[in-house]
Each structure stands twice: as structure tokens, then as C-alpha cells.
Amino acid sequence: MSKQRKIIHVDMDAFFASVEQRDHPEYQGKPLIVGGQPDSRGVVAACSYEARKFGIRSAMPCAKAFKLCPAAIFVPPRFAAYRQASDKIREIFWRYGSQVEPLSLDEAYLDVTYTASFGGSATRIAQAIKREILDATGLIASAGVSYNKFLAKIASDMDKPDGLYVIKPEQSEAFVAALPVGKFYGVGPATEKKMHGLSIFTGKDLKAWAKEDLQKHFGKAADYYFHVARGVDQRPVRSVRVRKSLGKETTFAHDILDAEALLKHIEKLAEKVLFRLQEQRLSAKTITLKVKYADFKQITRTSTQSGAINGMQDAMAVLSALLAQTDAGKKAVRLLGVTASGFESGRDGAHDEAEKADAQLNLHLG
């Protein structure tokens, strides 16, 4: 019989905002927003717990955040500082985990099944990790402990900030049964609404559905929902993950109607994407253009070539053709994005060490 796995999910509390409060004592105890300015079209990249009390959340327009809390302090992000703190935290993770899978700069899974420290107690290991992070960085982390990734992830959110929550195997059935489906990792607002429409409100409701019936409504995701409703998640903690796509996007300060001006912005995005491809020794066959119009309607256009896309000339030829398939020039555009995928060569696997930070960098922060 295989050994019961011991998985820890560590999630830094309000990471970007906490780094800012640590480095700027005058921000401590105050509602702090990392992102754009209140008079811009930027969004909230992160916010302190003091700001969250006003209903402010990540990805909220900064103008709305300002209305909710006019006294909030708005600061631009400093990704170099966040990466520096993240590197120290990663070093601590590797002292304990035989496998460490970062999801972003501020969270990771650790497999401590075979870790001998603290008598092999995953709970005591999690406590030690939290302590070491605080001592080394001055930052607070929350941790979840369980026997699989699904439950460890949910556990880390149960008692924030500075939390440590454990879900033992014998507790999992009752825990999942009572859990609202909106709390399930992998169930976003749209899926939650769809489940509610099907009278699925809790894990108990979800467990009552046959896999075949779930497939009719949720397609490929049905298998995942079927198993996690039973507390089952066999996904291993992987130290190396294969990157499937790489992209950049930008939101304009003002809507753009002119197609030529949009092409210039696309060219700048393409340059950044190609540079990242070169950095990671990757080549792509597929390019996707993302367009969000002024009315917030969003569309994508994709083209896959027979061979790798080589250089700006190839990329812009494809992207110009894709832009021509949109209503750009007829309808004003507020956001553009360029993504490369379909990698046909390069490293065997590239660990995506800054996935969340890169997503934040894509945003127009005003």
C-alpha cells in the first residue's frame, strides 16, 4: 500500500501589499493598494487587508477602489522587490519539500511525504516554514496541510491571515460535503453560477451527480469535479512544469479606433513576446491576437503556421492578418494582447517562476 501523501500549500498573505508595508512603515495599518492610480484605467494588482475591509479586491478598477475607500494609499508595483522576497521564500521551501511546485511568486505546493524533520509531522513542518519565512523576510504566510493538492489549497485559505489549517483524511468527507462550490479550487464565478442553476450548492450536492451527467454540463472538467467532490486528487506536486503559452497584453489609457495605431501597439507586444521566447529558448507555431473593444466585448483570433515563427517580420505578417479579421478600425479598442503557443522545440520543461507577476505586468497600471 502506498504511503499517505503529505501536501502543504503555502500562500503569502497580501504579498505585494505586505512587501510595501514592510519596506514603508508609514503604510502599515493603512488601506494600501498596489496598482494603478485612482484617476487611471488601471486595476488593483494587490491590496492590504485594511483595504479589503472596504470591499476592495484584486483586478478591481482603481477608480472603483477609490470610490470605496477615498483614504486608500495607491502605489505602483515594484516587481524586483517582490521577486527578491520570493527567492528567499523559495529557498526555505526547498529545505523541507522533496518536491516544490511554485504557482506564482507568492504561493507553492510542497510534498513533504518523505521529509524527516519534526518527526515527519506535516503540521509542524508547516509551522516551521511559516516561522522561517517571517524571520527571513518579515512577511506572514498562511499554510494548508492535507493529503492532496486540492484540499491543501483550500485549507490555506481557511484561516487567513497568518493561518494554519489541517484537513486530515478522516475529516475530508464531511469537510468537502459542507464546502460551498464557490470555494472549490477550479470553480470560478461563471461555473459557480452555472452549478447554482443546477441546484449544486455544496460538495454534497456535487457528489450526488453521476460523472456522465456532469460531463453533459461541464465537459472535460467533469472528471475533476467528480473526484474532488469525493476528496480525491491524484495530481502530483511537480517541481518542473511545461509552459504551454507565453503572452503580453496592454490596456490603453484611452480607447483607440485607428487600425494603424493599433498595429504599432501590436508590434511592441510582439517584440516583448519574441524576446521572452528567445530568453527561454522556445519557438512557437501559433499566434493568438486578443482584442477587447470599448464595449468590453472580447474576441480572439488565432493562426497556426506549418513551421516556427521566425522573427518580427513573420510575426507581424500573421498579426496584421489576424487584426484584419476583427472590427478594429470600425470599433474602438481598449485592450490588445499577443500570445505565442504551440511550442515545437526548446527546453524539455521550463518552470514558470513568475506566472502571477507576469500576468500583473501585462496590466496597464496607469
Summary of the structure (lengths in Angstrom):
residues: 366
radius of gyration: 22.2
end to end distance: 55.9
largest distance: 66.6
contacts: 1181
relative contact order: 0.13
helix: 42%
strand: 23%
